[in-house]
Amino acid sequence: MPCFGSPQEVWMRRGRASRRGMTLVEVLVVIAILTVLMCVLSVGVVRSMSVSSSGYGVLEVPAPLALAPEGRSAPVLEAAYLDLVVDTTPALDGLSVGTRYGVDIDATFQVRNREPEASQVQLRFPFPGGIADIRDVELLLTDEDGAPAGGQVHYGLSGLSWVGSIPPDQVRTARLRYAAQGRDTLSLSLSDGRQPLRLRATVALPGAPSVVIPADALQPTGQTDTALTWEIDGLLSDAPITLELPAGDSVLGHLAAFGRLAALGVALFGAGFWYLSEGVRPGRLDDFRLGGLLLLTLNYGLFYAIFLVVSPSIGAGLAVPIAAGISWPLLTVHVARITDLDFASRRALPLAVVSTLLVLALAYADGHRPLIGLGGLIIGAALVTTTWRRWSMGRRSWQREQAHARQRARQARALEARLKTLRAVITTTSGHLAVAHRVLEESPDGLGPERAEVLRRVERLEGSVARARRLCAPSLLPDDAAAEHLSARAAEIERAAVALEDQAVSLERATATLERAGTTAIEALFRSMTHLEAAEGGADLAEIEARSGTRATQPRLHSEVESHLGELLSLRQAASSLRARVSTPEGRDLRAQASEARRLGQAIEQTTDLLKLAAGRLREVSALSEPGEAALHCPGCGHPHPERSHFCPSCGLQRPEAFPCDACGHVNRLPTHLLKDGWRRLSLHCASCGAGVQRQQHGPRGSTEPPQPPP
C-alpha cells in the first residue's frame, strides 16, 4: 500500500484532477441536442396547425406590354386602376413559417394610340412566372364609349394577348381579372418609367395581416388597418408595388419563433448556471457529468415542450403557468440534489424564470425585439460586472488548487513508481541476505576477516532494509500531503533504493569472496593433510630401519637416534591430534589447521631425514666395531670379500683402512695402498666434521694392529 493512500483513493483523486474544462463543452452538446428536439417538436406542432406551402413562390406580376408593327410607335399606357384582395394564411416550409396568400386581381389599363393613323397593335398581359395555375382569367377590351373593341384575345400559360386596331388618338380600355396564389411577397410592375402614368391602386387585406413595404418599392399614399392605397398622377418610375407579408405576428409564427429561440434559452440558462455555480463554489460542476447535465437541460426545456404543445389549444396566457408549474419544480429538485437547496431556490430558479420570460418576450413582442434583446444584454452585463471580481478571484484560487492537485497527482504517481521500485529492490536484497546467511552458516570458522566483512555488510544491509520498509509504511504521509512533501518522499525513497542496490552489490561481492576463501582453505587443508600423511609414511619406514639397525657400541649416536625417534613420536602424536580435530566439524579452523599440517609435515620430514642420517652413521660405526658377515667390495677389482678380511681374495689388494670419528661418528676410509710411506705420522681429520681422528687401524675383530701384506 502506498504511503499516500489506497489505490482506490489515488484513482479517485486522479479522476477528479483530470476532469477539468468539460462542463461548457457538454453544455454546448446538450444545447445542440435540445435545439434539434425543439425544432422537431415545433415543426410537428406547426405542421398540425398549417398547410404546406410547397409549390408557391413569390408572386411577381409583370407590367403590360404594347407592341406595334415595325416603323410604328407602340401604344402608350396612360392609366392603371388596380383592385387587389389579398387573403393570407400561415404556411410551413421546412423549419420556417411563411405566409401563403391568395390574391384576386382586378386591373384596368388605358392604352392610347398616338399615331396619326390606325394600326394593328398587340397588347400583352404576362402572367407571374413560376405559377402552376391561374384561375378565373378574364380579359375585356372596350372603346371610349364602353363598347367592345373587337379584336382577338389569345390565351396561354405565359399570359394573355390582344391583337386589334386602335384608331388614332383613341383610347382602349383593357380589364384583366384573374386569381393567383403566392408566398411571402407580392410584387406588381406597372411601368417601365418612360411615360407618365396615372395610378390608382387599392390592396385590401382582410384579417389585418402585418405588411411590410420595402424601401425600394413604390410607397403607398394611404393606409388603413385593412387596406393600402396608391393615388399618383404623372408617375414616372419603374419601382413596383411590393408587399412583404411576414408570418411572425401570427400564432403559428410565434410558436415557430419560440421553438427556435428555445436553444437561446437553454444556452442562457446553461451559461448562467455555470457562472453562478462557479461563483458560489468553483469546481463544483467538475463531477457533473453528461447524464446529469442532460437531465438538467431536459427539466429546463420541459417548459418549452409543454408550451409548444398546449399553447395552440388554450392560448399562451394559460400555457405559461401550466408549463411553469410542471417544469420549474422539477428543475429546482434536480438542482438541489446536485448542489444544495439554497442555490437551487435563490439562483437556479430565478435564472430559469428570467431566461424563459426573455425567450417568450422575444418570440411574441415582434415590434420590440431589439429593445428586449438590449435589455437582456444590459441585465447580463450588469450582473457579470458586479460579481466579476469575486468570481474571478474564486476561479483563480480554484485553478491554483487544481494545479496543485494535478502536481500532487503527478508526484503521487512518481512516488508510487519509486515505491514499486523500492519493493522490487527489497525483494532482491532479501534474496542476497538469504544467500549471505547460508554462506555464513556453511563457511568454516577459520575465515575470520572474510566472515567479519560479510557480517558487517549483512548488518548494514539489514538496517537499510528495515529503513526502506518503514518508508513504505502507509502512515508516513497523510492523504492531503503537499506536492513538495511527496516530492521529498519520492527523492528519499529513490535514494534508499539506490543505497540498497549498492549495498546489495557489495554484499554479493563479499559473499563471493567468502565462498572463494572457504574453497581455497579447504583445498589448502586437503593438500597439507596429504603432505602430512606422506611424511608420516616416510617416517614409519625410517623408524623401522633405524630401530632394526641400532647397536649399543656407540652410546652417543644411539642416544641421538633415540632422541630423533622420540621427537618423531611426539610429531606423530601431534599429527594424530590434528587429524582428530580436522575430522570434527565443530570448531574447525581451516587456515590454522592447514598451517599446522604443513608445519607438522615439514617437521616430520626434517626429523625423518635426521633420523635416517643418524641411523646410517650408527650402522656404519657398528659395522666397524662388530664384524659381521656383510661383504665389502675391492676398490681394485670390485670383488666382494668378507668384512674381516684385510686383503681382496681375488686380486690381493689391501682393503681401505677405516678411521671412525669420535666427534660425529663418521667412518673415514683411506686407500692406504695408494699412500706414500710415512702417512701415519701425519694428523688425520674427519671428512665430515673436521675433527681430529685417532691413527689406529681397525683390524679384524677390532684389533688395532696394522695388517701385514700377504707373502
Protein Blocks (a to p, Z undefined) as FASTA:
>chain_A
ZZkbcfklmmmmmmmmmmghklmmmmmmmmmmmmmmmmmmmmmmmmmmpccfehiacddd
ddddddddehiacdddfbdcdddddddddddehjaccdddddddddddddddfbfbdcdd
dddddddehiabdchiacddddfkopaeejjddddfkbccddddddehiacddddddddd
dehiacddfbgolaccddddddddehiiaddddfkbccdfbdcfkbccdddehiacfbdc
dddddfklpmklmmmmmmmmmmmmmmmmmmmmmmmmmmmmghklmmmcfklmmmmmmmmm
mmmmmmmmmmmmnojklmmmmmmmmmmmmmmmmmmmmmcmklmmmmmmmmmmmmmmmmmm
mmmmmmlmmmmmmmmmmmmmmmmmmmmmmmmmmmmmmmmmmmmmmmmmmmmmmmmmmmmm
mmmmmmmmmmmmmmmmmmmmmpcfklmmlmmmmmmmmmmmmmmmmmmmmmmpcklpcfkb
cfklmmmmmmmmmmmmmmmmmmmmmmmmmmmmmmmmmmmmmmmmmmmmmmmmmmmmmmmm
mmmmmmmmgcfkbmmlmmmmmmmmmmmmmmmmmmmmmmmmmmpmghpafklmmmmmmmmm
mmmmmmmmmmmmmmmmmmmmmmmmmccfbdcddfklopacdfkbcbdfklopacdddddd
fknopacdddfklpcehklmpccddfklopacddddddeehiabdcdddZZ
